[in-house]
Amino acid sequence: MEAVVQKWGNSLGIRIPSLIARELSLKNGSVVDINENGKEINIKPLNKMNLSEMLSAVNENNIHDEVDWGKPVGKEIW
């Protein structure tokens, strides 16, 4: 699919056709990863994980020990 590169401030921009945006669930403000690969430009959506997805990635190899923040200094309940 063809697109036209247009000036956008000091940068260049490309409009993503609505069909592709819908297929990839892209919305205004979606974050994408842009890489140059030789003579090609690769654009890939970065899907943010929700809390349950992040917690499912926690395991005994990547969890840290409890952090000691010291004695309570206000009305904290420990």
N, C-alpha and C positions, 0 to 999 in steps of 0.2 A: 504494500500500500504506500502510495506517495504522500509526502507531506512537504510543506515549504518552510524552510528555515527563515525566521524573521528576527530583526533586531528588537531587543527588549532591554532598554536601558543600555548598559555597557556590555551586555551579554547577548547571546542568541537564544531563541526559543523555538520549540516545535510543538504544535498542537497535537494532542493525542485524540484520534477520532473516537467519537462516543461509543461506537461498537466495541473497540478494543478496551476502552475505559470500563465499560460495563462488564465485559468478559473477565477482566482482571480485578474487578471491584475497586477501581480507582475513583477517588472523589477529590474535590478541591481540598488541598492540604495533605493529600496522601504523600508519604515519603517513598522515594525511589532511590535505587543505587544506580549511578551512571559510571560506566567504565569504558575506556578506550582500549580496543583490542586490534592492534595493527591499523588497518584502514576502516575499522568498523566501530560503531558506538553501540554498546549494549545497555539497555535500560531495564531494570528488574525491580518489581515492587518489593518493598520491605514490609512484611507483615508483622505488625506489633503483636506480641503475645499477650493474652489476657492473664489474669492472676492464676487461674487454675492451670494454664499451660506452663507458666513460669514455675509454679510449685511442683508440678509433675517432673520438672527437670532437676529438682534438688535430690541429691543422693549422698551417701556417706563419703564420697570422694570430693564433693565440692561444697559441703556445708562447713561453716566456720564454728569455732568454739564460742561459748557464751562470752559476752563482753562485760567486764566489770566497770560500771560507770561511777563507782564510788558510793559514798553514803548519800542518803536523801538530803536535799537542801531546801525543800519546800514542803508541800503537802502531798508528795508522792506516796503511794502505797506500794510497798514492795512485798 
